[in-house]
Amino acid sequence: MGEVVNLRQARKQKARTEKERQASENRASHGRTKAERERDRLTSEKAEKFVAGHRREKPDDPGKR
């Protein structure tokens, strides 16, 4: 004879499992360490300084209007 299953508990357990699976996917796709975030921030700042340093006209130069 088969095992008796409480459908309410089975439904809740399935929902918990699905929620944990979704959380695991989110951690993998969105979770980054502080070092990774800092590295990306420094890289973007360095690129911005490089571009700003090679501009012909400075954006805050009031005499060139």
mmCIF file as Biopython writes it, N, C-alpha, C and O atoms, coordinates in Angstrom:
data_model
#
loop_
_atom_site.group_PDB
_atom_site.id
_atom_site.type_symbol
_atom_site.label_atom_id
_atom_site.label_alt_id
_atom_site.label_comp_id
_atom_site.label_asym_id
_atom_site.label_entity_id
_atom_site.label_seq_id
_atom_site.pdbx_PDB_ins_code
_atom_site.Cartn_x
_atom_site.Cartn_y
_atom_site.Cartn_z
_atom_site.occupancy
_atom_site.B_iso_or_equiv
_atom_site.auth_seq_id
_atom_site.auth_asym_id
_atom_site.pdbx_PDB_model_num
ATOM 1   N N  . MET A ? 1  ? 0.843  -1.169 0.000   1.0 0.0 1  A 1 
ATOM 2   C CA . MET A ? 1  ? 0.000  0.000  0.000   1.0 0.0 1  A 1 
ATOM 3   C C  . MET A ? 1  ? 0.895  1.241  0.000   1.0 0.0 1  A 1 
ATOM 4   O O  . MET A ? 1  ? 1.995  1.225  0.552   1.0 0.0 1  A 1 
ATOM 5   N N  . GLY A ? 2  ? 0.412  2.305  -0.620  1.0 0.0 2  A 1 
ATOM 6   C CA . GLY A ? 2  ? 1.177  3.531  -0.752  1.0 0.0 2  A 1 
ATOM 7   C C  . GLY A ? 2  ? 1.235  4.340  0.531   1.0 0.0 2  A 1 
ATOM 8   O O  . GLY A ? 2  ? 0.469  4.116  1.467   1.0 0.0 2  A 1 
ATOM 9   N N  . GLU A ? 3  ? 2.147  5.269  0.548   1.0 0.0 3  A 1 
ATOM 10  C CA . GLU A ? 3  ? 2.325  6.129  1.711   1.0 0.0 3  A 1 
ATOM 11  C C  . GLU A ? 3  ? 1.263  7.234  1.697   1.0 0.0 3  A 1 
ATOM 12  O O  . GLU A ? 3  ? 0.946  7.780  0.640   1.0 0.0 3  A 1 
ATOM 13  N N  . VAL A ? 4  ? 0.725  7.554  2.849   1.0 0.0 4  A 1 
ATOM 14  C CA . VAL A ? 4  ? -0.266 8.607  2.973   1.0 0.0 4  A 1 
ATOM 15  C C  . VAL A ? 4  ? 0.464  9.954  2.956   1.0 0.0 4  A 1 
ATOM 16  O O  . VAL A ? 4  ? 1.418  10.168 3.704   1.0 0.0 4  A 1 
ATOM 17  N N  . VAL A ? 5  ? -0.009 10.860 2.083   1.0 0.0 5  A 1 
ATOM 18  C CA . VAL A ? 5  ? 0.653  12.154 1.920   1.0 0.0 5  A 1 
ATOM 19  C C  . VAL A ? 5  ? -0.351 13.261 2.210   1.0 0.0 5  A 1 
ATOM 20  O O  . VAL A ? 5  ? -1.460 13.265 1.677   1.0 0.0 5  A 1 
ATOM 21  N N  . ASN A ? 6  ? 0.047  14.185 3.051   1.0 0.0 6  A 1 
ATOM 22  C CA . ASN A ? 6  ? -0.773 15.350 3.316   1.0 0.0 6  A 1 
ATOM 23  C C  . ASN A ? 6  ? -0.522 16.339 2.173   1.0 0.0 6  A 1 
ATOM 24  O O  . ASN A ? 6  ? 0.585  16.860 2.037   1.0 0.0 6  A 1 
ATOM 25  N N  . LEU A ? 7  ? -1.535 16.595 1.360   1.0 0.0 7  A 1 
ATOM 26  C CA . LEU A ? 7  ? -1.365 17.420 0.172   1.0 0.0 7  A 1 
ATOM 27  C C  . LEU A ? 7  ? -0.992 18.862 0.515   1.0 0.0 7  A 1 
ATOM 28  O O  . LEU A ? 7  ? -0.234 19.491 -0.223  1.0 0.0 7  A 1 
ATOM 29  N N  . ARG A ? 8  ? -1.499 19.383 1.602   1.0 0.0 8  A 1 
ATOM 30  C CA . ARG A ? 8  ? -1.170 20.749 2.007   1.0 0.0 8  A 1 
ATOM 31  C C  . ARG A ? 8  ? 0.321  20.859 2.304   1.0 0.0 8  A 1 
ATOM 32  O O  . ARG A ? 8  ? 0.982  21.795 1.855   1.0 0.0 8  A 1 
ATOM 33  N N  . GLN A ? 9  ? 0.849  19.894 3.066   1.0 0.0 9  A 1 
ATOM 34  C CA . GLN A ? 9  ? 2.272  19.913 3.389   1.0 0.0 9  A 1 
ATOM 35  C C  . GLN A ? 9  ? 3.131  19.681 2.145   1.0 0.0 9  A 1 
ATOM 36  O O  . GLN A ? 9  ? 4.189  20.293 1.998   1.0 0.0 9  A 1 
ATOM 37  N N  . ALA A ? 10 ? 2.688  18.816 1.266   1.0 0.0 10 A 1 
ATOM 38  C CA . ALA A ? 10 ? 3.435  18.549 0.038   1.0 0.0 10 A 1 
ATOM 39  C C  . ALA A ? 10 ? 3.482  19.800 -0.835  1.0 0.0 10 A 1 
ATOM 40  O O  . ALA A ? 10 ? 4.518  20.098 -1.429  1.0 0.0 10 A 1 
ATOM 41  N N  . ARG A ? 11 ? 2.390  20.525 -0.918  1.0 0.0 11 A 1 
ATOM 42  C CA . ARG A ? 11 ? 2.333  21.758 -1.708  1.0 0.0 11 A 1 
ATOM 43  C C  . ARG A ? 11 ? 3.278  22.814 -1.128  1.0 0.0 11 A 1 
ATOM 44  O O  . ARG A ? 11 ? 3.992  23.491 -1.869  1.0 0.0 11 A 1 
ATOM 45  N N  . LYS A ? 12 ? 3.277  22.949 0.193   1.0 0.0 12 A 1 
ATOM 46  C CA . LYS A ? 12 ? 4.157  23.924 0.845   1.0 0.0 12 A 1 
ATOM 47  C C  . LYS A ? 12 ? 5.627  23.541 0.645   1.0 0.0 12 A 1 
ATOM 48  O O  . LYS A ? 12 ? 6.463  24.408 0.392   1.0 0.0 12 A 1 
ATOM 49  N N  . GLN A ? 13 ? 5.939  22.258 0.756   1.0 0.0 13 A 1 
ATOM 50  C CA . GLN A ? 13 ? 7.318  21.809 0.566   1.0 0.0 13 A 1 
ATOM 51  C C  . GLN A ? 13 ? 7.773  22.065 -0.867  1.0 0.0 13 A 1 
ATOM 52  O O  . GLN A ? 13 ? 8.917  22.458 -1.096  1.0 0.0 13 A 1 
ATOM 53  N N  . LYS A ? 14 ? 6.890  21.845 -1.819  1.0 0.0 14 A 1 
ATOM 54  C CA . LYS A ? 14 ? 7.225  22.112 -3.223  1.0 0.0 14 A 1 
ATOM 55  C C  . LYS A ? 14 ? 7.482  23.602 -3.428  1.0 0.0 14 A 1 
ATOM 56  O O  . LYS A ? 14 ? 8.408  23.972 -4.149  1.0 0.0 14 A 1 
ATOM 57  N N  . ALA A ? 15 ? 6.681  24.457 -2.809  1.0 0.0 15 A 1 
ATOM 58  C CA . ALA A ? 15 ? 6.869  25.909 -2.917  1.0 0.0 15 A 1 
ATOM 59  C C  . ALA A ? 15 ? 8.193  26.324 -2.291  1.0 0.0 15 A 1 
ATOM 60  O O  . ALA A ? 15 ? 8.901  27.160 -2.851  1.0 0.0 15 A 1 
ATOM 61  N N  . ARG A ? 16 ? 8.543  25.751 -1.130  1.0 0.0 16 A 1 
ATOM 62  C CA . ARG A ? 16 ? 9.825  26.071 -0.484  1.0 0.0 16 A 1 
ATOM 63  C C  . ARG A ? 16 ? 10.998 25.667 -1.379  1.0 0.0 16 A 1 
ATOM 64  O O  . ARG A ? 16 ? 11.965 26.414 -1.529  1.0 0.0 16 A 1 
ATOM 65  N N  . THR A ? 17 ? 10.898 24.490 -1.962  1.0 0.0 17 A 1 
ATOM 66  C CA . THR A ? 17 ? 11.966 24.003 -2.836  1.0 0.0 17 A 1 
ATOM 67  C C  . THR A ? 17 ? 12.130 24.912 -4.047  1.0 0.0 17 A 1 
ATOM 68  O O  . THR A ? 17 ? 13.250 25.238 -4.440  1.0 0.0 17 A 1 
ATOM 69  N N  . GLU A ? 18 ? 11.023 25.314 -4.629  1.0 0.0 18 A 1 
ATOM 70  C CA . GLU A ? 18 ? 11.067 26.201 -5.793  1.0 0.0 18 A 1 
ATOM 71  C C  . GLU A ? 18 ? 11.638 27.573 -5.413  1.0 0.0 18 A 1 
ATOM 72  O O  . GLU A ? 18 ? 12.423 28.149 -6.166  1.0 0.0 18 A 1 
ATOM 73  N N  . LYS A ? 19 ? 11.249 28.087 -4.260  1.0 0.0 19 A 1 
ATOM 74  C CA . LYS A ? 19 ? 11.760 29.383 -3.806  1.0 0.0 19 A 1 
ATOM 75  C C  . LYS A ? 19 ? 13.267 29.310 -3.568  1.0 0.0 19 A 1 
ATOM 76  O O  . LYS A ? 19 ? 13.985 30.246 -3.919  1.0 0.0 19 A 1 
ATOM 77  N N  . GLU A ? 20 ? 13.754 28.232 -2.988  1.0 0.0 20 A 1 
ATOM 78  C CA . GLU A ? 20 ? 15.183 28.056 -2.747  1.0 0.0 20 A 1 
ATOM 79  C C  . GLU A ? 20 ? 15.943 27.934 -4.071  1.0 0.0 20 A 1 
ATOM 80  O O  . GLU A ? 20 ? 17.046 28.466 -4.202  1.0 0.0 20 A 1 
ATOM 81  N N  . ARG A ? 21 ? 15.363 27.243 -5.043  1.0 0.0 21 A 1 
ATOM 82  C CA . ARG A ? 21 ? 16.000 27.121 -6.355  1.0 0.0 21 A 1 
ATOM 83  C C  . ARG A ? 21 ? 16.129 28.487 -7.012  1.0 0.0 21 A 1 
ATOM 84  O O  . ARG A ? 21 ? 17.175 28.812 -7.573  1.0 0.0 21 A 1 
ATOM 85  N N  . GLN A ? 22 ? 15.068 29.289 -6.944  1.0 0.0 22 A 1 
ATOM 86  C CA . GLN A ? 22 ? 15.085 30.637 -7.513  1.0 0.0 22 A 1 
ATOM 87  C C  . GLN A ? 22 ? 16.107 31.515 -6.794  1.0 0.0 22 A 1 
ATOM 88  O O  . GLN A ? 22 ? 16.816 32.289 -7.438  1.0 0.0 22 A 1 
ATOM 89  N N  . ALA A ? 23 ? 16.189 31.406 -5.485  1.0 0.0 23 A 1 
ATOM 90  C CA . ALA A ? 23 ? 17.156 32.183 -4.714  1.0 0.0 23 A 1 
ATOM 91  C C  . ALA A ? 23 ? 18.582 31.790 -5.096  1.0 0.0 23 A 1 
ATOM 92  O O  . ALA A ? 23 ? 19.461 32.647 -5.184  1.0 0.0 23 A 1 
ATOM 93  N N  . SER A ? 24 ? 18.805 30.523 -5.319  1.0 0.0 24 A 1 
ATOM 94  C CA . SER A ? 24 ? 20.128 30.054 -5.712  1.0 0.0 24 A 1 
ATOM 95  C C  . SER A ? 24 ? 20.524 30.630 -7.072  1.0 0.0 24 A 1 
ATOM 96  O O  . SER A ? 24 ? 21.667 31.047 -7.261  1.0 0.0 24 A 1 
ATOM 97  N N  . GLU A ? 25 ? 19.592 30.653 -8.008  1.0 0.0 25 A 1 
ATOM 98  C CA . GLU A ? 25 ? 19.856 31.246 -9.323  1.0 0.0 25 A 1 
ATOM 99  C C  . GLU A ? 25 ? 20.160 32.734 -9.190  1.0 0.0 25 A 1 
ATOM 100 O O  . GLU A ? 25 ? 21.075 33.239 -9.840  1.0 0.0 25 A 1 
ATOM 101 N N  . ASN A ? 26 ? 19.402 33.436 -8.356  1.0 0.0 26 A 1 
ATOM 102 C CA . ASN A ? 26 ? 19.628 34.873 -8.157  1.0 0.0 26 A 1 
ATOM 103 C C  . ASN A ? 26 ? 20.990 35.137 -7.530  1.0 0.0 26 A 1 
ATOM 104 O O  . ASN A ? 26 ? 21.677 36.080 -7.922  1.0 0.0 26 A 1 
ATOM 105 N N  . ARG A ? 27 ? 21.386 34.322 -6.568  1.0 0.0 27 A 1 
ATOM 106 C CA . ARG A ? 27 ? 22.698 34.500 -5.944  1.0 0.0 27 A 1 
ATOM 107 C C  . ARG A ? 27 ? 23.809 34.319 -6.968  1.0 0.0 27 A 1 
ATOM 108 O O  . ARG A ? 27 ? 24.809 35.036 -6.946  1.0 0.0 27 A 1 
ATOM 109 N N  . ALA A ? 28 ? 23.629 33.364 -7.857  1.0 0.0 28 A 1 
ATOM 110 C CA . ALA A ? 28 ? 24.657 33.105 -8.865  1.0 0.0 28 A 1 
ATOM 111 C C  . ALA A ? 28 ? 24.740 34.241 -9.877  1.0 0.0 28 A 1 
ATOM 112 O O  . ALA A ? 28 ? 25.832 34.597 -10.319 1.0 0.0 28 A 1 
ATOM 113 N N  . SER A ? 29 ? 23.602 34.810 -10.245 1.0 0.0 29 A 1 
ATOM 114 C CA . SER A ? 29 ? 23.616 35.835 -11.291 1.0 0.0 29 A 1 
ATOM 115 C C  . SER A ? 29 ? 23.853 37.237 -10.751 1.0 0.0 29 A 1 
ATOM 116 O O  . SER A ? 29 ? 24.444 38.060 -11.449 1.0 0.0 29 A 1 
ATOM 117 N N  . HIS A ? 30 ? 23.417 37.536 -9.540  1.0 0.0 30 A 1 
ATOM 118 C CA . HIS A ? 30 ? 23.529 38.894 -9.013  1.0 0.0 30 A 1 
ATOM 119 C C  . HIS A ? 30 ? 24.561 39.044 -7.906  1.0 0.0 30 A 1 
ATOM 120 O O  . HIS A ? 30 ? 25.027 40.152 -7.640  1.0 0.0 30 A 1 
ATOM 121 N N  . GLY A ? 31 ? 24.910 37.979 -7.279  1.0 0.0 31 A 1 
ATOM 122 C CA . GLY A ? 31 ? 25.820 38.069 -6.141  1.0 0.0 31 A 1 
ATOM 123 C C  . GLY A ? 31 ? 27.247 38.296 -6.592  1.0 0.0 31 A 1 
ATOM 124 O O  . GLY A ? 31 ? 27.807 37.494 -7.340  1.0 0.0 31 A 1 
ATOM 125 N N  . ARG A ? 32 ? 27.830 39.382 -6.139  1.0 0.0 32 A 1 
ATOM 126 C CA . ARG A ? 32 ? 29.230 39.664 -6.433  1.0 0.0 32 A 1 
ATOM 127 C C  . ARG A ? 32 ? 29.900 40.052 -5.133  1.0 0.0 32 A 1 
ATOM 128 O O  . ARG A ? 32 ? 29.278 40.618 -4.234  1.0 0.0 32 A 1 
ATOM 129 N N  . THR A ? 33 ? 31.159 39.742 -5.052  1.0 0.0 33 A 1 
ATOM 130 C CA . THR A ? 33 ? 31.877 40.078 -3.839  1.0 0.0 33 A 1 
ATOM 131 C C  . THR A ? 33 ? 32.187 41.569 -3.824  1.0 0.0 33 A 1 
ATOM 132 O O  . THR A ? 33 ? 32.101 42.247 -4.848  1.0 0.0 33 A 1 
ATOM 133 N N  . LYS A ? 34 ? 32.547 42.063 -2.657  1.0 0.0 34 A 1 
ATOM 134 C CA . LYS A ? 34 ? 32.897 43.476 -2.521  1.0 0.0 34 A 1 
ATOM 135 C C  . LYS A ? 34 ? 34.110 43.793 -3.390  1.0 0.0 34 A 1 
ATOM 136 O O  . LYS A ? 34 ? 34.186 44.874 -3.975  1.0 0.0 34 A 1 
ATOM 137 N N  . ALA A ? 35 ? 35.046 42.876 -3.480  1.0 0.0 35 A 1 
ATOM 138 C CA . ALA A ? 35 ? 36.247 43.086 -4.291  1.0 0.0 35 A 1 
ATOM 139 C C  . ALA A ? 35 ? 35.885 43.214 -5.773  1.0 0.0 35 A 1 
ATOM 140 O O  . ALA A ? 35 ? 36.461 44.040 -6.481  1.0 0.0 35 A 1 
ATOM 141 N N  . GLU A ? 36 ? 34.945 42.412 -6.241  1.0 0.0 36 A 1 
ATOM 142 C CA . GLU A ? 36 ? 34.521 42.500 -7.645  1.0 0.0 36 A 1 
ATOM 143 C C  . GLU A ? 36 ? 33.846 43.834 -7.929  1.0 0.0 36 A 1 
ATOM 144 O O  . GLU A ? 36 ? 34.096 44.451 -8.964  1.0 0.0 36 A 1 
ATOM 145 N N  . ARG A ? 37 ? 32.985 44.283 -7.006  1.0 0.0 37 A 1 
ATOM 146 C CA . ARG A ? 37 ? 32.314 45.572 -7.196  1.0 0.0 37 A 1 
ATOM 147 C C  . ARG A ? 37 ? 33.331 46.709 -7.192  1.0 0.0 37 A 1 
ATOM 148 O O  . ARG A ? 37 ? 33.235 47.633 -8.000  1.0 0.0 37 A 1 
ATOM 149 N N  . GLU A ? 38 ? 34.297 46.643 -6.291  1.0 0.0 38 A 1 
ATOM 150 C CA . GLU A ? 38 ? 35.330 47.677 -6.199  1.0 0.0 38 A 1 
ATOM 151 C C  . GLU A ? 38 ? 36.188 47.698 -7.465  1.0 0.0 38 A 1 
ATOM 152 O O  . GLU A ? 38 ? 36.528 48.767 -7.972  1.0 0.0 38 A 1 
ATOM 153 N N  . ARG A ? 39 ? 36.531 46.529 -7.965  1.0 0.0 39 A 1 
ATOM 154 C CA . ARG A ? 39 ? 37.317 46.437 -9.192  1.0 0.0 39 A 1 
ATOM 155 C C  . ARG A ? 39 ? 36.577 47.069 -10.368 1.0 0.0 39 A 1 
ATOM 156 O O  . ARG A ? 39 ? 37.170 47.813 -11.149 1.0 0.0 39 A 1 
ATOM 157 N N  . ASP A ? 40 ? 35.299 46.778 -10.494 1.0 0.0 40 A 1 
ATOM 158 C CA . ASP A ? 40 ? 34.503 47.354 -11.579 1.0 0.0 40 A 1 
ATOM 159 C C  . ASP A ? 40 ? 34.382 48.865 -11.437 1.0 0.0 40 A 1 
ATOM 160 O O  . ASP A ? 40 ? 34.423 49.589 -12.431 1.0 0.0 40 A 1 
ATOM 161 N N  . ARG A ? 41 ? 34.232 49.342 -10.200 1.0 0.0 41 A 1 
ATOM 162 C CA . ARG A ? 41 ? 34.124 50.785 -9.970  1.0 0.0 41 A 1 
ATOM 163 C C  . ARG A ? 41 ? 35.425 51.479 -10.356 1.0 0.0 41 A 1 
ATOM 164 O O  . ARG A ? 41 ? 35.404 52.514 -11.022 1.0 0.0 41 A 1 
ATOM 165 N N  . LEU A ? 42 ? 36.564 50.910 -9.940  1.0 0.0 42 A 1 
ATOM 166 C CA . LEU A ? 42 ? 37.856 51.508 -10.269 1.0 0.0 42 A 1 
ATOM 167 C C  . LEU A ? 42 ? 38.124 51.490 -11.768 1.0 0.0 42 A 1 
ATOM 168 O O  . LEU A ? 42 ? 38.680 52.444 -12.312 1.0 0.0 42 A 1 
ATOM 169 N N  . THR A ? 43 ? 37.736 50.423 -12.429 1.0 0.0 43 A 1 
ATOM 170 C CA . THR A ? 43 ? 37.923 50.326 -13.874 1.0 0.0 43 A 1 
ATOM 171 C C  . THR A ? 43 ? 37.123 51.396 -14.599 1.0 0.0 43 A 1 
ATOM 172 O O  . THR A ? 43 ? 37.632 52.036 -15.519 1.0 0.0 43 A 1 
ATOM 173 N N  . SER A ? 44 ? 35.872 51.597 -14.191 1.0 0.0 44 A 1 
ATOM 174 C CA . SER A ? 44 ? 35.044 52.608 -14.851 1.0 0.0 44 A 1 
ATOM 175 C C  . SER A ? 44 ? 35.551 54.013 -14.559 1.0 0.0 44 A 1 
ATOM 176 O O  . SER A ? 44 ? 35.498 54.879 -15.433 1.0 0.0 44 A 1 
ATOM 177 N N  . GLU A ? 45 ? 36.045 54.257 -13.340 1.0 0.0 45 A 1 
ATOM 178 C CA . GLU A ? 45 ? 36.612 55.573 -13.019 1.0 0.0 45 A 1 
ATOM 179 C C  . GLU A ? 45 ? 37.859 55.840 -13.846 1.0 0.0 45 A 1 
ATOM 180 O O  . GLU A ? 45 ? 38.054 56.949 -14.343 1.0 0.0 45 A 1 
ATOM 181 N N  . LYS A ? 46 ? 38.700 54.828 -13.994 1.0 0.0 46 A 1 
ATOM 182 C CA . LYS A ? 46 ? 39.923 54.978 -14.768 1.0 0.0 46 A 1 
ATOM 183 C C  . LYS A ? 46 ? 39.588 55.284 -16.224 1.0 0.0 46 A 1 
ATOM 184 O O  . LYS A ? 46 ? 40.222 56.143 -16.837 1.0 0.0 46 A 1 
ATOM 185 N N  . ALA A ? 47 ? 38.609 54.595 -16.778 1.0 0.0 47 A 1 
ATOM 186 C CA . ALA A ? 47 ? 38.206 54.835 -18.164 1.0 0.0 47 A 1 
ATOM 187 C C  . ALA A ? 47 ? 37.644 56.247 -18.325 1.0 0.0 47 A 1 
ATOM 188 O O  . ALA A ? 47 ? 37.929 56.917 -19.318 1.0 0.0 47 A 1 
ATOM 189 N N  . GLU A ? 48 ? 36.853 56.701 -17.359 1.0 0.0 48 A 1 
ATOM 190 C CA . GLU A ? 48 ? 36.275 58.051 -17.427 1.0 0.0 48 A 1 
ATOM 191 C C  . GLU A ? 48 ? 37.380 59.108 -17.360 1.0 0.0 48 A 1 
ATOM 192 O O  . GLU A ? 48 ? 37.332 60.090 -18.101 1.0 0.0 48 A 1 
ATOM 193 N N  . LYS A ? 49 ? 38.362 58.924 -16.494 1.0 0.0 49 A 1 
ATOM 194 C CA . LYS A ? 49 ? 39.477 59.871 -16.406 1.0 0.0 49 A 1 
ATOM 195 C C  . LYS A ? 49 ? 40.282 59.886 -17.698 1.0 0.0 49 A 1 
ATOM 196 O O  . LYS A ? 49 ? 40.740 60.942 -18.133 1.0 0.0 49 A 1 
ATOM 197 N N  . PHE A ? 50 ? 40.455 58.736 -18.304 1.0 0.0 50 A 1 
ATOM 198 C CA . PHE A ? 50 ? 41.201 58.647 -19.556 1.0 0.0 50 A 1 
ATOM 199 C C  . PHE A ? 50 ? 40.488 59.442 -20.651 1.0 0.0 50 A 1 
ATOM 200 O O  . PHE A ? 50 ? 41.117 60.213 -21.375 1.0 0.0 50 A 1 
ATOM 201 N N  . VAL A ? 51 ? 39.193 59.253 -20.765 1.0 0.0 51 A 1 
ATOM 202 C CA . VAL A ? 51 ? 38.415 59.966 -21.791 1.0 0.0 51 A 1 
ATOM 203 C C  . VAL A ? 51 ? 38.400 61.459 -21.488 1.0 0.0 51 A 1 
ATOM 204 O O  . VAL A ? 51 ? 38.567 62.274 -22.396 1.0 0.0 51 A 1 
ATOM 205 N N  . ALA A ? 52 ? 38.204 61.826 -20.233 1.0 0.0 52 A 1 
ATOM 206 C CA . ALA A ? 52 ? 38.152 63.239 -19.859 1.0 0.0 52 A 1 
ATOM 207 C C  . ALA A ? 52 ? 39.498 63.917 -20.106 1.0 0.0 52 A 1 
ATOM 208 O O  . ALA A ? 52 ? 39.536 65.095 -20.461 1.0 0.0 52 A 1 
ATOM 209 N N  . GLY A ? 53 ? 40.579 63.208 -19.927 1.0 0.0 53 A 1 
ATOM 210 C CA . GLY A ? 53 ? 41.894 63.769 -20.137 1.0 0.0 53 A 1 
ATOM 211 C C  . GLY A ? 53 ? 42.239 63.978 -21.601 1.0 0.0 53 A 1 
ATOM 212 O O  . GLY A ? 53 ? 43.167 64.724 -21.914 1.0 0.0 53 A 1 
ATOM 213 N N  . HIS A ? 54 ? 41.516 63.342 -22.494 1.0 0.0 54 A 1 
ATOM 214 C CA . HIS A ? 54 ? 41.797 63.452 -23.920 1.0 0.0 54 A 1 
ATOM 215 C C  . HIS A ? 54 ? 40.772 64.299 -24.668 1.0 0.0 54 A 1 
ATOM 216 O O  . HIS A ? 54 ? 40.740 64.284 -25.898 1.0 0.0 54 A 1 
ATOM 217 N N  . ARG A ? 55 ? 39.951 65.022 -23.955 1.0 0.0 55 A 1 
ATOM 218 C CA . ARG A ? 55 ? 38.982 65.899 -24.610 1.0 0.0 55 A 1 
ATOM 219 C C  . ARG A ? 55 ? 39.684 67.150 -25.119 1.0 0.0 55 A 1 
ATOM 220 O O  . ARG A ? 55 ? 40.630 67.634 -24.496 1.0 0.0 55 A 1 
ATOM 221 N N  . ARG A ? 56 ? 39.229 67.668 -26.237 1.0 0.0 56 A 1 
ATOM 222 C CA . ARG A ? 56 ? 39.809 68.891 -26.793 1.0 0.0 56 A 1 
ATOM 223 C C  . ARG A ? 56 ? 39.336 70.108 -26.023 1.0 0.0 56 A 1 
ATOM 224 O O  . ARG A ? 56 ? 40.117 71.016 -25.739 1.0 0.0 56 A 1 
ATOM 225 N N  . GLU A ? 57 ? 38.055 70.124 -25.685 1.0 0.0 57 A 1 
ATOM 226 C CA . GLU A ? 57 ? 37.482 71.245 -24.941 1.0 0.0 57 A 1 
ATOM 227 C C  . GLU A ? 57 ? 36.988 70.734 -23.603 1.0 0.0 57 A 1 
ATOM 228 O O  . GLU A ? 57 ? 36.352 69.683 -23.515 1.0 0.0 57 A 1 
ATOM 229 N N  . LYS A ? 58 ? 37.284 71.477 -22.588 1.0 0.0 58 A 1 
ATOM 230 C CA . LYS A ? 58 ? 36.823 71.100 -21.259 1.0 0.0 58 A 1 
ATOM 231 C C  . LYS A ? 58 ? 35.352 71.479 -21.134 1.0 0.0 58 A 1 
ATOM 232 O O  . LYS A ? 58 ? 34.972 72.570 -21.559 1.0 0.0 58 A 1 
ATOM 233 N N  . PRO A ? 59 ? 34.507 70.613 -20.562 1.0 0.0 59 A 1 
ATOM 234 C CA . PRO A ? 59 ? 33.079 70.912 -20.461 1.0 0.0 59 A 1 
ATOM 235 C C  . PRO A ? 59 ? 32.763 72.071 -19.514 1.0 0.0 59 A 1 
ATOM 236 O O  . PRO A ? 59 ? 31.699 72.681 -19.629 1.0 0.0 59 A 1 
ATOM 237 N N  . ASP A ? 60 ? 33.660 72.384 -18.587 1.0 0.0 60 A 1 
ATOM 238 C CA . ASP A ? 60 ? 33.376 73.464 -17.632 1.0 0.0 60 A 1 
ATOM 239 C C  . ASP A ? 60 ? 34.126 74.759 -17.983 1.0 0.0 60 A 1 
ATOM 240 O O  . ASP A ? 60 ? 34.288 75.622 -17.120 1.0 0.0 60 A 1 
ATOM 241 N N  . ASP A ? 61 ? 34.582 74.908 -19.226 1.0 0.0 61 A 1 
ATOM 242 C CA . ASP A ? 61 ? 35.309 76.097 -19.660 1.0 0.0 61 A 1 
ATOM 243 C C  . ASP A ? 61 ? 34.304 77.168 -20.060 1.0 0.0 61 A 1 
ATOM 244 O O  . ASP A ? 61 ? 33.684 77.029 -21.114 1.0 0.0 61 A 1 
ATOM 245 N N  . PRO A ? 62 ? 34.102 78.249 -19.268 1.0 0.0 62 A 1 
ATOM 246 C CA . PRO A ? 62 ? 33.071 79.258 -19.563 1.0 0.0 62 A 1 
ATOM 247 C C  . PRO A ? 62 ? 33.440 80.172 -20.741 1.0 0.0 62 A 1 
ATOM 248 O O  . PRO A ? 62 ? 32.538 80.783 -21.314 1.0 0.0 62 A 1 
ATOM 249 N N  . GLY A ? 63 ? 34.685 80.297 -21.125 1.0 0.0 63 A 1 
ATOM 250 C CA . GLY A ? 63 ? 35.086 81.225 -22.184 1.0 0.0 63 A 1 
ATOM 251 C C  . GLY A ? 63 ? 34.863 80.706 -23.587 1.0 0.0 63 A 1 
ATOM 252 O O  . GLY A ? 63 ? 35.045 81.471 -24.534 1.0 0.0 63 A 1 
ATOM 253 N N  . LYS A ? 64 ? 34.486 79.472 -23.780 1.0 0.0 64 A 1 
ATOM 254 C CA . LYS A ? 64 ? 34.368 78.878 -25.096 1.0 0.0 64 A 1 
ATOM 255 C C  . LYS A ? 64 ? 32.929 78.728 -25.560 1.0 0.0 64 A 1 
ATOM 256 O O  . LYS A ? 64 ? 32.593 77.719 -26.180 1.0 0.0 64 A 1 
ATOM 257 N N  . ARG A ? 65 ? 32.070 79.699 -25.281 1.0 0.0 65 A 1 
ATOM 258 C CA . ARG A ? 65 ? 30.668 79.554 -25.705 1.0 0.0 65 A 1 
ATOM 259 C C  . ARG A ? 65 ? 30.378 80.374 -26.870 1.0 0.0 65 A 1 
ATOM 260 O O  . ARG A ? 65 ? 29.248 80.373 -27.360 1.0 0.0 65 A 1 
#
